[in-house]
Amino acid sequence: MSRNRASASPLFVPRKTTRAQQRAARAEFAEARTKARSAQAPTRRREHEGPDPDLRPTYPASGRPGPASARGGKLRLPKHRLTTAVASGAYPFLAEAGLGAEGAFVGRDLHAEGSFCFDPFTLYNSGRIEGFTNPNAILCGVIGMGKSALAKSIATRSVAHGYKIYVPSDPKGEWTGLAQALGGQTIALGPGLPGRLNPLDAPQRPAEVSEEDWRTEVRKRRLLLLASLAATVLKRDLLPMEHTGLDVALDLVVADADAAGTVPLLGDIAHILGRPERLDAALSSQAGSLGHAADDLAHALRRLVHGDLSGMFDAPSTVTFDPDAPMLSIDLSRLGSSGDDTALVLAMTCASAWMEAALADPAGGRRWVIYDEAWRIMRHVGLLERMQQQWKLSRGLGIANLLILHRLSDLLSAGDAGSRGRVLAEGLLADCSTRIIYRQEPDQIPAAMALLGLTGVEAQAIAALTRGRGLWKVAALSFIVQHLLHPREKQLYDTDFRMAAKSREFESTSPLIALNPRMEGRK
């Protein structure tokens, strides 16, 4: 079909024309061409106001009309129900809703971009999290990643929620300033210090426990303490006759103290153990005699009376525990600096036994018990046994234990595979429903995956975490949380102030300059 075509051009252009005439001719040609194209294009009149009809949807917003619309009750599908574990796999890019707004504020959940709060007792009582069976927690991370700041922040903010804080062992003295700032109490133990603790002090009897039952409970605790102290000094398990010697010596000392109206002391126990004739007289109705079987025990306990721990646990207590104090810490920074942890472990054992007087009160409210630098505890079975008891009874006592380590492989240093210490250390980890992991070195990732059951994604995360950022595993839930600190908290929790101190400038009395005076001008 032929189409009408319009064209326009000058029929004749003179040969000799100026540039101005050429430009005018081209302008006339362009104007004529535009008019020709406008005359050829058909006129389109908009019949409808609004969007272009060609851009409108095929079906209305209500869906396709007619019998093929799958509506009107002709097609009914059953509801599909699935667990949250399956849903997390079906919808992997949905963030966890968090633990709720109850509890102490910790920081920001980086995946959900919301606030992250934590309260172990609230989570346990709510029952919302499957597998959250206890309020205990473990915190580990390499040096300088902010785990100490997190532990102190949890303690400080929990006080505002009605918690009391107990620190039975502070090997570096870092909790003293925090306890003073909170209006709490710090007991510093060490040679030459005025503080005295009698680990054989009897706790205050709860109102619901009878007098006879309470005497039996106190006797059992004292025997466990004495056996733990002796085993720590002797570096071996006690023999059956040695257990009998402790049993008999404790009964004799308690009877003498009750008759004199005083309290039993460790020095009295060591004195009785050094007198085999009195022990044999107490066992006159039984076959055999102790003889000198308790001599090693006498020398072991003598260390706490006349050895390097003398003056701390060999006299009546000079300090009393205030149950209303928001925080109590035992400063042991004067001990264990020589590389031998025996003195530190003995002091911590005695201090822990003394502090149990407050923990045994079920009406004491909710409390955090924080074990800082716990890697020094892992090698001593006696302390692990005492900690296991607190872990198991945490719900009944109303306490939440927090274990602070540098790396998870510290748990493996408790002993060889299958040993008593190794089993106790792994049991503490199993009884922690909350695991907080800060950055770990690459060589520690396999141990962390084996002990915690981390996924590949979680293992990659803890290898690249920055300062103040940690992986929180609360039962089966996982969160990446950035810990946030107030400026006042940063000053209060600073453990690197010595690293930031300015070095002194060299003076003229510097040994280096004294040896070479020509360096004076280069100073």
C-alpha positions in Angstrom: 0.0 0.0 0.0 1.5 3.3 -1.1 2.0 6.0 1.5 1.9 9.7 0.9 5.2 11.3 1.5 5.9 15.0 1.8 9.1 16.7 1.0 10.4 20.2 0.8 13.6 21.6 -0.7 14.5 24.7 -2.6 14.3 24.1 -6.4 17.2 26.2 -7.2 20.1 27.6 -5.2 22.3 30.2 -7.0 25.8 29.1 -7.5 27.5 32.1 -6.0 25.8 32.8 -2.7 27.1 34.1 0.6 27.3 32.1 3.8 24.4 34.1 5.3 22.2 33.2 2.4 23.1 29.5 2.8 22.2 29.5 6.4 18.9 31.2 5.7 18.1 28.5 3.0 18.9 25.7 5.5 16.6 27.3 8.1 13.8 27.6 5.6 14.3 23.9 4.6 14.1 22.8 8.2 11.0 24.8 8.9 9.3 23.4 5.8 10.2 19.8 6.8 8.8 20.2 10.3 5.5 21.6 8.9 5.3 18.6 6.5 5.8 16.0 9.3 3.2 17.7 11.6 0.7 17.7 8.8 1.3 14.0 8.2 1.0 12.8 11.8 -2.6 11.9 12.9 -4.2 13.7 15.8 -4.7 11.7 19.0 -7.3 12.8 21.4 -7.2 11.5 25.0 -10.5 9.9 25.6 -9.8 9.2 29.3 -8.3 11.2 32.1 -5.8 9.6 34.3 -3.1 7.0 33.5 -2.3 5.8 30.1 -4.6 2.9 29.2 -1.7 0.9 27.9 0.0 1.1 31.3 -3.0 -0.1 33.3 -2.9 -3.6 35.0 -4.6 -6.5 33.2 -6.8 -7.4 36.2 -8.1 -5.2 39.0 -6.6 -5.2 42.5 -9.1 -7.7 43.7 -7.8 -10.3 41.3 -8.9 -12.1 38.1 -12.7 -12.3 37.8 -14.6 -15.3 36.7 -14.6 -19.0 37.6 -10.9 -19.4 37.0 -10.0 -16.9 39.7 -9.5 -19.7 42.4 -11.9 -17.9 44.7 -15.4 -18.5 46.0 -14.5 -21.5 48.1 -13.8 -23.8 45.2 -10.1 -24.3 46.2 -9.3 -25.0 49.9 -5.7 -25.8 50.9 -4.9 -27.1 54.4 -2.9 -24.9 56.8 0.8 -25.7 56.9 2.3 -25.8 60.4 6.0 -25.9 61.1 8.5 -25.3 63.9 10.7 -22.3 64.3 13.7 -24.4 63.5 12.2 -25.4 60.1 11.0 -21.8 59.5 14.5 -20.4 60.1 15.7 -22.7 57.3 12.9 -21.9 55.0 13.2 -18.1 55.6 17.0 -17.7 56.3 17.1 -13.9 55.9 14.6 -13.1 58.7 16.3 -11.8 61.9 15.5 -13.1 65.4 13.0 -11.0 67.4 15.4 -10.9 70.4 15.0 -11.7 74.0 12.5 -9.0 74.9 12.9 -5.7 76.6 13.1 -7.0 80.2 16.4 -7.0 81.9 19.6 -5.0 81.8 20.4 -3.2 78.5 23.6 -4.6 76.9 23.8 -3.0 73.5 22.6 -3.3 69.9 21.6 -6.5 68.1 23.4 -6.0 64.8 21.2 -8.3 62.8 17.8 -7.0 64.0 19.1 -3.4 64.5 17.4 -3.2 67.8 18.2 -3.1 71.5 19.5 -6.2 73.2 18.6 -6.8 76.9 19.4 -9.7 79.1 18.1 -11.1 82.4 18.8 -14.8 83.0 16.1 -15.1 85.7 13.4 -13.5 83.6 14.2 -15.8 80.7 14.2 -18.8 82.9 10.8 -17.9 84.5 9.1 -17.0 81.3 9.8 -20.3 79.6 9.8 -18.6 76.2 13.1 -20.0 75.1 13.3 -23.7 74.7 16.4 -25.2 76.2 17.1 -22.4 78.6 17.4 -24.5 81.8 19.6 -22.4 84.1 20.8 -18.8 84.7 24.5 -19.6 84.5 26.7 -18.0 81.8 30.3 -18.3 80.4 32.2 -15.4 78.8 35.4 -15.9 76.9 37.5 -13.8 74.5 41.1 -12.8 73.8 42.8 -10.0 75.7 41.7 -6.5 74.7 38.3 -7.3 73.1 36.2 -5.9 76.0 35.1 -9.0 77.9 36.0 -7.4 81.3 34.0 -4.3 80.4 31.0 -6.5 79.5 31.2 -8.4 82.8 31.4 -5.2 84.8 28.7 -3.6 82.8 26.4 -6.5 83.5 27.2 -6.3 87.2 26.6 -2.5 87.3 23.4 -2.5 85.4 22.0 -5.5 87.2 22.3 -3.7 90.5 19.6 -1.3 89.2 17.3 -4.3 88.7 17.7 -5.5 92.2 20.6 -7.9 91.9 23.5 -8.2 94.3 27.0 -8.9 93.0 29.5 -11.3 94.6 33.1 -11.6 93.3 34.7 -14.4 95.4 38.1 -14.0 93.6 39.6 -10.8 92.1 43.2 -11.8 91.3 44.0 -8.4 89.7 42.1 -6.1 92.0 40.0 -4.7 89.1 36.7 -4.9 90.9 37.7 -2.8 93.9 37.0 0.6 92.3 33.6 -0.7 90.9 32.6 -2.0 94.3 33.4 1.4 95.9 31.5 3.3 93.2 28.4 1.2 93.8 28.6 1.6 97.6 29.6 -2.0 98.1 32.3 -3.7 100.1 35.8 -5.0 99.3 37.9 -7.3 101.4 41.6 -7.3 100.6 43.5 -10.3 101.7 47.2 -10.7 101.8 50.3 -10.8 104.1 50.3 -7.7 106.3 46.8 -6.6 105.6 44.3 -6.1 108.4 41.5 -8.3 106.8 40.9 -11.7 108.5 38.4 -14.3 107.4 37.6 -17.5 109.4 36.4 -20.0 106.8 34.9 -22.2 109.5 32.4 -19.5 110.4 28.9 -21.0 110.5 26.4 -19.4 108.2 23.2 -17.9 109.6 20.5 -20.6 109.9 17.5 -20.1 107.6 14.2 -19.9 109.4 12.7 -22.9 107.6 15.6 -25.3 108.6 15.6 -27.0 112.0 18.6 -26.6 114.4 19.6 -30.3 114.1 19.5 -30.3 110.3 21.5 -27.1 110.1 24.3 -28.4 112.4 24.6 -31.4 110.0 24.8 -29.1 107.0 27.4 -26.9 108.6 29.5 -29.9 109.5 29.4 -31.2 106.0 30.5 -27.9 104.6 33.4 -27.6 107.0 34.6 -31.1 106.1 34.5 -30.4 102.4 36.5 -27.2 103.0 39.1 -28.9 105.0 39.5 -31.7 102.5 39.8 -29.3 99.7 42.5 -27.2 101.4 44.5 -30.4 102.3 44.2 -31.8 98.8 45.4 -28.5 97.3 48.5 -28.3 99.5 49.3 -32.0 99.2 48.6 -32.0 95.4 46.9 -35.4 95.7 43.7 -37.0 96.8 43.3 -37.8 100.5 43.5 -41.3 101.8 40.6 -42.9 103.7 42.4 -42.7 107.0 43.1 -39.0 106.3 39.5 -38.3 105.8 38.8 -40.0 109.1 41.4 -37.8 110.8 39.7 -34.7 109.5 36.3 -36.0 110.6 37.5 -36.7 114.1 39.6 -33.5 114.5 36.7 -31.3 113.4 34.3 -32.9 116.0 36.9 -32.4 118.7 37.5 -28.8 117.8 33.8 -27.9 117.5 33.1 -29.5 120.9 36.0 -27.5 122.6 34.8 -24.3 120.9 31.2 -24.8 122.1 32.4 -25.5 125.6 34.5 -22.3 125.6 32.0 -20.2 123.9 34.3 -19.4 120.9 34.4 -20.3 117.2 36.5 -23.2 115.7 39.7 -22.1 113.8 41.9 -23.7 111.3 44.8 -23.5 113.7 42.9 -25.7 116.2 42.3 -28.3 113.5 46.0 -28.4 112.6 46.9 -28.6 116.4 44.6 -31.6 116.9 45.9 -33.4 113.8 49.4 -33.1 115.2 48.4 -35.0 118.4 47.8 -38.6 117.3 47.1 -39.7 120.9 44.0 -37.5 121.1 42.8 -38.8 117.8 43.2 -42.4 118.9 41.4 -41.6 122.2 38.4 -40.4 120.2 38.4 -43.6 118.2 38.8 -45.9 121.2 35.5 -47.7 120.4 36.5 -48.5 116.8 39.0 -51.1 115.6 42.4 -49.8 114.7 44.0 -46.4 115.3 45.0 -43.4 113.2 48.5 -43.2 114.7 50.7 -40.9 112.5 48.5 -41.3 109.4 47.3 -37.7 109.8 50.8 -36.1 110.0 50.7 -35.0 106.4 47.3 -33.3 107.1 48.7 -31.5 110.1 51.6 -30.1 108.1 49.4 -29.2 105.1 47.0 -27.1 107.3 49.9 -25.6 109.2 50.7 -23.6 106.0 47.6 -21.5 106.6 48.6 -20.9 110.2 52.4 -20.4 110.1 53.2 -20.5 106.4 52.8 -18.0 103.6 49.1 -17.6 104.3 49.5 -16.9 108.0 47.6 -13.9 109.3 44.6 -14.3 107.0 42.6 -17.3 108.0 44.1 -18.3 111.4 42.0 -15.9 113.5 38.4 -14.9 114.0 36.9 -12.8 111.3 37.6 -9.1 111.5 35.1 -8.2 108.8 31.4 -9.0 108.6 29.3 -9.5 105.6 26.6 -6.9 104.9 23.7 -8.8 103.2 22.3 -5.4 102.0 25.5 -4.3 100.3 25.0 -4.2 96.5 28.4 -5.7 95.9 31.1 -7.7 97.7 34.5 -8.5 96.2 37.5 -10.4 97.6 40.7 -8.7 96.5 43.5 -11.3 96.1 45.8 -9.2 94.1 48.5 -9.5 96.8 48.7 -13.2 96.2 49.9 -15.4 93.4 52.3 -12.9 91.8 55.3 -15.3 92.0 53.9 -17.7 89.5 52.7 -20.3 92.1 48.9 -20.3 92.3 48.7 -22.5 95.4 48.4 -19.5 97.8 45.8 -17.9 95.5 43.8 -21.1 95.3 43.9 -21.7 99.1 42.8 -18.1 99.7 40.0 -18.4 97.2 38.8 -21.6 98.7 38.7 -20.1 102.2 37.0 -16.9 100.9 34.5 -18.9 98.9 33.6 -20.9 101.9 33.1 -17.8 103.9 31.0 -16.2 101.2 28.7 -19.2 101.0 27.2 -17.9 104.3 25.4 -15.3 102.2 24.7 -17.6 99.2 23.0 -20.2 101.4 20.2 -17.8 102.3 17.4 -18.4 99.9 15.8 -15.1 100.9 18.8 -13.2 99.7 17.3 -12.3 96.4 18.8 -12.6 92.9 22.6 -12.5 92.8 25.4 -12.7 90.3 28.5 -14.7 91.3 31.4 -13.7 89.0 34.6 -15.7 88.7 37.1 -13.5 87.0 40.3 -14.9 85.5 38.8 -18.4 85.9 41.6 -20.0 83.9 43.6 -20.0 87.1 40.9 -22.1 88.7 40.6 -24.8 86.1 43.7 -26.7 87.2 42.5 -27.3 90.8 39.9 -30.0 91.3 38.9 -28.8 94.8 37.7 -25.5 93.5 36.0 -27.1 90.6 34.0 -29.3 92.9 32.9 -26.3 94.9 31.9 -24.5 91.8 30.0 -27.5 90.5 27.9 -27.4 93.6 27.0 -23.8 93.1 26.2 -24.4 89.4 23.9 -27.3 90.2 22.1 -25.4 93.0 22.0 -22.0 91.2 18.2 -22.1 90.7 17.5 -23.1 94.3 19.9 -20.5 95.7 18.8 -17.7 93.4 22.2 -17.1 91.9 23.6 -16.8 88.4 27.2 -17.7 88.0 29.4 -16.0 85.4 32.7 -17.7 84.4 35.2 -15.5 82.6 37.9 -17.1 80.5 40.3 -16.1 77.7 39.7 -19.0 75.5 37.5 -22.1 75.6 40.5 -24.4 75.5 41.2 -23.3 79.1 38.5 -25.8 80.1 40.7 -28.6 78.6 43.6 -27.6 80.8 41.7 -29.0 83.8 43.2 -32.5 83.1 43.6 -35.3 80.6 40.6 -36.7 78.8 38.4 -38.6 81.2 40.1 -37.2 84.4 38.1 -35.8 87.3 39.1 -32.2 86.6 38.3 -32.4 82.9 34.8 -33.9 83.6 34.1 -31.1 86.1 35.2 -28.4 83.8 33.2 -29.7 80.9 30.2 -30.1 83.2 30.4 -26.4 84.1 30.2 -25.5 80.4 27.2 -27.9 79.9 25.4 -26.2 82.8 25.6 -22.7 81.2 22.6 -21.9 79.1 24.2 -18.6 78.0 27.6 -18.6 76.1 29.1 -15.3 75.2 32.1 -15.6 72.8 34.2 -12.6 71.9 36.9 -12.9 69.2 39.0 -16.0 69.3 42.3 -16.7 67.6 42.2 -18.9 64.5 43.9 -21.8 66.2 41.2 -21.8 68.9 38.2 -22.0 66.5 38.2 -25.9 66.2 38.1 -26.2 70.1 35.3 -23.6 70.2 33.3 -25.5 67.6 33.8 -28.8 69.4 32.9 -27.5 72.8 30.0 -25.2 71.8 28.7 -26.9 68.7 29.1 -23.8 66.6 28.0 -23.7 63.0 30.4 -22.8 60.2 28.8 -19.3 60.0 29.2 -18.8 63.7 32.8 -20.0 63.6 33.6 -17.5 60.9 31.9 -14.7 62.9 33.9 -15.2 66.1 37.2 -15.1 64.1 36.4 -11.6 62.8 34.6 -9.9 65.7 35.8 -6.4 66.5 36.2 -4.9 70.0 33.1 -4.9 72.1 31.3 -7.2 69.7 30.4 -10.8 70.7 28.4 -13.8 69.7 25.6 -14.5 72.3 24.3 -18.1 72.2 21.3 -18.1 74.5 20.1 -21.7 74.5 19.5 -22.4 70.7 19.4 -18.8 69.7 22.3 -16.8 68.4 22.9 -13.1 68.3 25.7 -10.8 67.3 25.6 -8.0 69.9 27.6 -4.7 70.0 28.2 -3.8 73.6 27.5 -0.1 74.3 29.1 1.8 77.1 28.3 5.2 78.8 31.3 7.6 78.9 31.3 7.2 82.7 31.4 3.5 82.4 34.4 3.7 80.1 36.3 5.5 82.8 35.1 3.1 85.5 35.9 -0.1 83.6 39.2 1.0 82.1 41.7 -1.8 82.6 44.3 -0.3 80.2 45.1 2.9 82.0 48.6 1.8 82.7 49.1 1.1 79.0 48.0 4.6 78.1 50.2 6.3 80.7 52.7 8.7 79.3 56.3 7.5 79.7 58.6 9.7 81.6 61.0 11.8 79.5 64.7 11.0 80.0 66.3 13.3 82.6 69.9 14.1 83.0 70.1 11.5 85.7 69.1 8.8 83.4 71.4 5.8 83.6 71.9 5.8 79.8 72.9 9.5 79.8 75.1 9.0 82.9 77.0 6.3 81.0 77.3 8.5 77.9 77.2 12.2 78.6 77.4 13.1 74.9 73.8 11.9 74.5 72.7 14.9 76.6 72.5 17.1 73.5 70.5 14.5 71.6 67.9 14.1 74.3 
